[in-house]
Amino acid sequence: MGMIQVQSRKLIPIPYAWPADEFAVLLGDWYNKGHKTLKKTLDSGHTIGLPDGIQINGKSGKVGDNAAEPLATMEPGKTYRFSKKQLTSVAIIRYADGKGPASPELPPPPPQNVAGIAWSVNQFRSFRWNLTSNAARPNPQGSYHYGKINITRTIRLANFRGTHDGKLRFGINGVSHQNPATPLKIAEYFGKPDLAFINYDLLKDEPPKEISTSVVTGSVVVNATFRNFVEIIFENQENTIQTWHLDGHSFFAVAIEHGKWSPEKRKNYNLLDAVSRNTIQVYPNSWAAVLTTLDNAGMWNLRSEMAERAYLGQQFYFSVLSPGRSTRDEYNIPPNHQLCGRLLDIPKSELPQSPPYA
């Protein structure tokens, strides 16, 4: 298990010295209970709570433990590259010929409550593209002027916590997603979406004025127009930080602010050098705005990065269909595919006899 490392082509220069080495940093929660027990807890309508520990690259560390194996050993004067995924724990980095052990004292954390959010928002705003640097392609960074594109659709997503049949659920805009017996994309591919989800309108483009704690459940698929430029607003009125991930696309993270979003907030967007990414954090009682072009045909998941919340419904799918139904935009599934779910109950004569994309 590890991270996929994507290297620049040799003919395209990188804006720093070639690293002497590269280290992957994978961080994850650790529960003493097995995944089957945790699943049973969630299915019974209860939270699994905080993890029993946090690990980096499968190992745990303690502040001041100088006997622990270092995460990386580096030599002074050389450049190193770290690829990290959710780095929020303790690890040791040692320098060759270092004069002493690592300090047992950690840097102080950001301040609490609103002051801490302001500190984190300022840190977010400091992450910007260097528009004079080369990128991993012939055209330079910043040559895609996203700030000059007209927004064709605004989608506001408010996360919430509620119950359904007395069991804990999480959701978006009053709706909690449930995976159907028939895979969503397979049902849509064969022209039988009704076998997997009711319609494309279960989740609205903006949250209701008041979200009830009584949850509506269903398989949530949102119809998206191919190559539309979309503004997505993540609204978090809960007292915990939220994190989101979009499959199949990158977006420009243009703003994070405390309070409630309104159209007037667009004047605060970074429309010049925001970083392109596929994850975004939303602080308590705050909002985040991203801009993206839905130009990758297919069915793509947008979900909470918190596994408990995603499993219990805080997710949905974008259906991005190419109007040309062309294999230039989306491939057909392999001819030796296996049917599953409710498609097994349909005679093959009633299914499309030729691939839908040409």
Stockholm file with secondary structure:
# STOCKHOLM 1.0

chainA/1-358         MGMIQVQSRKLIPIPYAWPADEFAVLLGDWYNKGHKTLKKTLDSGHTIGLPDGIQINGKSGKVGDNAAEPLATMEPGKTYRFSKKQLTSVAIIRYADGKGPASPELPPPPPQNVAGIAWSVNQFRSFRWNLTSNAARPNPQGSYHYGKINITRTIRLANFRGTHDGKLRFGINGVSHQNPATPLKIAEYFGKPDLAFINYDLLKDEPPKEISTSVVTGSVVVNATFRNFVEIIFENQENTIQTWHLDGHSFFAVAIEHGKWSPEKRKNYNLLDAVSRNTIQVYPNSWAAVLTTLDNAGMWNLRSEMAERAYLGQQFYFSVLSPGRSTRDEYNIPPNHQLCGRLLDIPKSELPQSPPYA
#=GR chainA/1-358 SS CCCCCCCCCTTSCCSSCCCSEEEEEEEEEECSSCHHHHHHHHHTTCCCCSCSEEEETTBCCCTTCTTSCCSEEECTTCCEEEEEESCCSCCCEEETTCSSCCCSCCCCCCCSHHHHHHHHHHHHHHCBCCTTSCCSSSSCTTCSCGGGSCCCEEEEEEEEEEEETTEEEEEETTEEECCCSSCHHHHHHTTCGGGTCSCSCSSCSSCCSSCCSBCEEECCEEEEETTCEEEEEEEECSSSCEEEEESSCCEEEEEEEESCCCGGGGGGCCCSSBCEESEEEECTTEEEEEEEECCSCEEEEEEESSHHHHHTTCEEEEEEECTTCCTTTCCCCCTTCCCCGGGGGSCGGGSCSSCSCC
#=GC SS_cons         CCCCCCCCCTTSCCSSCCCSEEEEEEEEEECSSCHHHHHHHHHTTCCCCSCSEEEETTBCCCTTCTTSCCSEEECTTCCEEEEEESCCSCCCEEETTCSSCCCSCCCCCCCSHHHHHHHHHHHHHHCBCCTTSCCSSSSCTTCSCGGGSCCCEEEEEEEEEEEETTEEEEEETTEEECCCSSCHHHHHHTTCGGGTCSCSCSSCSSCCSSCCSBCEEECCEEEEETTCEEEEEEEECSSSCEEEEESSCCEEEEEEEESCCCGGGGGGCCCSSBCEESEEEECTTEEEEEEEECCSCEEEEEEESSHHHHHTTCEEEEEEECTTCCTTTCCCCCTTCCCCGGGGGSCGGGSCSSCSCC
//
